[in-house]
Amino acid sequence: MPVVVRAIIIGFVILQIGGFLPGAVLVANLTLSPTIPWFLPLVLTWLWFFWRYLNGNGWPPSTAQQRHQDLRGRPLQRRVWWWSLVAGGLGMVSIMGLIFVTSRFADLPQEAYAAPFNVSVYPPVTVVSIFLSIALVAGVVEEAAFRGYMLSQIQRRHGWIAGIVIVGLMFFVAHLGHAYATIAFLPFFLMYSLLHGYLVYLTRSILSSIVLHTAADLMVLPMQFGVIKDAGDFDFVSQGWLTLVFAIAALAAFHRLATITRAENLSDETARAQKFDAVQVS
């Protein structure tokens, strides 16, 4: 099977498996006892086991190393963490602004503006738990599936550019079930994937992407469900000025991040070479 096809299939399988149980538990909770959000600790527990397995724990041991490599969950040094969150956060705000620009100027179906379901009937603690659960599942599962496994396998065979572009297209395809995901939103999804793909390229890890993805969803979900005022109501946002200002700031921050990670990657390569030489001599 071609690498691209296999990577896409594996990515979508991870996406479905990772999201199925949290979705089922959430629906069951809201149906049986909506005033007590017991689904949240269950979702957190599931994500913990899900992450550990994808990162190389569990059966079969023969695939452990490959799973660990494909996930790209390696820890980051403090400076890389800081600058990846600063650069990625500025870039994320810029790209999220495209949502409101697109919504203002594109011809979207009326269903695109409707909330997925009515949260006004639930107590505040349940609503907050719903948003937190959805955001965490999206951050962990989608990044593991797309910027982890799918990108890793395609990148090793066809390079970073091809990997990021293909993953971006598949990221758009994965969201076609949403009414807003028309062709007008394709630039948004491609830019979203480019940002996270570039972060993974620089840091060799998806950890900062998970944090930023989760934070972005937490920022948008209350607006999507009508809990807080839509940022698109402000001209500064809907006319693209927010996107432009934060994009300029993000470029400077990414330049700094690239400088730091370039030096650390060279240091890592030197350390690996020295370790290899020591093994050869012994």
C-alpha positions in Angstrom: 0.0 0.0 0.0 1.4 3.5 -0.9 2.8 5.4 2.1 0.4 8.3 1.6 -2.7 6.1 1.5 -1.6 4.1 4.5 -0.8 7.2 6.5 -4.2 8.7 5.7 -6.1 5.6 6.7 -4.1 5.2 10.0 -4.7 8.9 10.8 -8.5 8.7 10.2 -8.7 5.4 12.3 -6.9 7.2 15.2 -9.3 10.1 14.8 -12.4 7.9 14.9 -11.2 5.7 17.8 -10.0 8.7 19.8 -13.2 10.7 19.5 -15.8 7.9 19.7 -15.7 7.1 23.5 -15.6 10.7 24.7 -18.5 11.6 22.4 -20.6 8.6 23.6 -19.9 9.3 27.2 -20.8 13.0 26.8 -24.1 12.2 25.1 -24.9 9.6 27.8 -24.1 12.1 30.6 -26.3 14.9 29.1 -29.1 12.4 28.6 -29.1 10.7 32.1 -27.8 13.3 34.5 -27.0 16.7 32.9 -26.5 18.6 36.1 -23.5 16.4 37.2 -20.7 16.4 34.5 -19.2 13.0 35.4 -18.1 12.6 31.8 -15.1 15.0 32.2 -13.0 12.7 34.4 -13.8 9.8 32.2 -12.7 11.7 29.1 -9.5 12.8 30.8 -8.8 9.1 31.8 -9.5 8.0 28.2 -7.1 10.6 26.7 -4.4 9.5 29.1 -4.6 5.9 28.1 -5.0 6.9 24.4 -1.9 9.0 24.5 0.2 6.4 26.3 -0.7 3.7 23.8 0.0 5.9 20.8 3.3 6.9 22.4 4.6 3.3 22.5 3.1 1.7 25.6 1.0 -1.4 25.6 0.7 -4.3 23.2 2.2 -5.3 20.8 5.8 -4.4 22.0 7.0 -4.9 18.4 5.4 -1.7 17.3 6.2 0.3 20.4 9.2 2.2 18.9 7.4 3.0 15.7 4.3 4.3 17.6 6.6 6.5 19.7 8.3 7.9 16.7 5.1 8.5 14.7 3.4 10.4 17.5 6.2 12.9 18.0 5.4 13.5 21.6 8.9 14.3 22.7 9.3 16.8 25.6 10.5 20.3 24.8 13.1 22.4 26.6 11.8 25.4 28.5 13.0 28.0 25.9 11.5 26.0 23.0 8.2 25.6 25.0 8.0 29.3 25.6 8.8 30.5 22.1 6.7 27.8 20.4 3.7 29.0 22.5 4.4 32.6 21.8 4.9 32.2 18.1 2.2 29.6 17.7 -0.2 31.6 19.8 0.3 34.8 17.8 -0.1 32.8 14.6 -3.1 30.9 15.9 -4.9 34.2 16.8 -4.1 35.5 13.3 -5.5 32.3 11.6 -8.5 32.1 13.9 -9.4 35.6 12.7 -9.8 34.1 9.2 -12.9 32.4 10.5 -14.7 35.7 11.1 -13.3 37.2 7.8 -14.6 34.2 5.9 -17.9 34.2 7.7 -18.4 37.9 6.7 -17.5 37.7 3.1 -18.3 34.1 2.0 -21.7 32.8 1.0 -22.2 30.2 3.8 -25.3 28.1 4.3 -27.6 29.2 7.2 -26.8 26.0 9.1 -23.2 27.2 9.4 -24.3 29.8 12.0 -26.3 27.4 14.1 -25.0 26.0 17.4 -24.4 22.2 17.4 -26.9 21.9 20.2 -28.5 24.1 22.9 -26.3 24.4 26.0 -28.5 27.1 27.7 -30.6 24.3 29.4 -27.5 23.0 31.3 -25.9 24.5 34.5 -22.7 26.5 34.0 -20.5 23.8 35.4 -21.8 21.4 32.8 -21.4 23.9 30.0 -17.8 24.6 31.0 -17.1 20.9 31.2 -18.6 20.4 27.7 -16.3 23.0 26.2 -13.3 21.7 28.0 -14.0 18.1 27.0 -14.5 19.0 23.3 -11.4 21.2 23.2 -9.2 18.6 24.9 -10.4 15.8 22.7 -9.8 17.9 19.6 -6.4 19.0 20.7 -5.1 15.6 21.7 -6.8 13.3 19.2 -6.6 15.5 16.1 -3.0 16.5 16.6 -2.0 12.9 17.3 -3.8 11.8 14.1 -2.8 14.5 11.7 0.4 16.2 12.9 1.5 13.1 14.6 1.0 9.8 12.8 -0.2 11.0 9.4 2.5 13.8 9.0 5.3 11.6 10.3 4.7 8.8 7.9 4.2 11.0 4.8 7.1 13.3 5.7 9.6 10.4 6.0 8.8 9.3 2.5 7.9 12.5 0.6 9.3 15.4 2.7 7.9 18.1 4.9 6.2 20.2 2.2 4.3 17.4 0.7 3.4 16.1 4.2 2.1 19.4 5.4 0.0 20.0 2.3 -1.5 16.6 2.2 -2.3 16.6 5.9 -3.9 20.1 5.5 -6.2 18.8 2.8 -7.1 15.7 4.9 -7.7 18.0 7.9 -10.2 19.9 5.7 -11.8 16.6 4.6 -12.2 15.5 8.2 -14.3 18.6 9.0 -16.6 18.3 6.0 -19.4 17.1 8.2 -19.7 20.6 9.7 -22.0 22.9 7.8 -19.4 25.8 7.8 -16.7 23.6 6.1 -17.4 24.7 2.6 -14.7 25.4 0.0 -14.6 29.0 1.3 -13.0 27.6 4.4 -10.3 25.6 2.6 -7.7 28.5 3.0 -8.4 28.5 6.8 -7.8 24.8 7.1 -4.7 24.9 5.0 -3.2 27.8 7.0 -4.2 26.1 10.2 -2.3 23.0 9.2 0.6 25.0 7.8 1.0 26.7 11.2 1.0 23.4 13.2 3.1 21.6 10.6 5.7 24.3 10.8 5.7 24.1 14.6 6.3 20.3 14.4 9.0 20.9 11.8 10.8 23.3 14.1 10.3 21.5 17.4 10.0 17.9 16.2 7.1 17.6 18.7 3.3 18.0 18.6 3.1 19.1 22.3 2.9 22.8 21.6 0.3 22.2 18.8 -1.9 20.2 21.3 -1.9 23.1 23.7 -2.6 25.7 21.0 -5.3 23.6 19.3 -7.0 23.1 22.7 -6.8 26.8 23.5 -8.1 27.9 20.1 -11.1 25.6 20.5 -11.8 27.0 24.0 -11.7 30.4 22.5 -14.2 29.7 19.7 -16.6 27.2 21.3 -18.4 29.7 23.6 -19.0 31.9 20.5 -20.1 29.0 18.4 -22.6 27.9 21.0 -23.8 31.5 21.5 -22.6 31.8 25.1 -20.5 34.9 24.6 -20.5 37.6 21.9 -19.2 36.6 18.5 -15.8 38.3 17.8 -17.0 38.7 14.2 -19.3 41.5 15.3 -16.2 43.7 15.6 -15.0 45.3 12.4 -11.3 45.0 13.5 -11.8 41.3 13.5 -14.2 40.7 10.6 -12.3 43.0 8.2 -9.0 41.2 8.7 -7.0 43.7 10.7 -6.7 41.2 13.6 -5.3 38.6 11.2 -2.8 41.1 9.7 -1.5 42.5 13.0 -1.0 39.1 14.6 0.5 37.6 11.5 3.2 40.3 11.5 4.0 39.7 15.2 4.0 35.9 14.6 6.6 36.2 11.9 9.0 37.8 14.2 8.4 35.3 17.0 8.8 32.4 14.6 12.1 33.8 13.4 13.2 33.6 17.0 11.9 30.1 17.5 13.6 28.9 14.4 16.9 30.3 15.6 16.6 28.5 18.9 15.5 25.2 17.5 18.1 25.2 14.8 20.9 25.5 17.5 19.3 22.8 19.6 18.8 20.4 16.7 22.5 20.8 15.8 23.4 20.1 19.4 21.2 17.0 19.4 22.8 15.8 16.2 26.2 16.3 17.6 25.3 14.4 20.8 23.9 11.5 18.7 27.1 11.5 16.5 29.3 11.4 19.6 27.3 8.6 21.1 27.5 6.6 17.9 31.3 7.2 17.8 31.6 6.0 21.3 29.7 2.8 20.5 31.9 2.2 17.5 35.1 2.6 19.5 33.9 0.3 22.2 
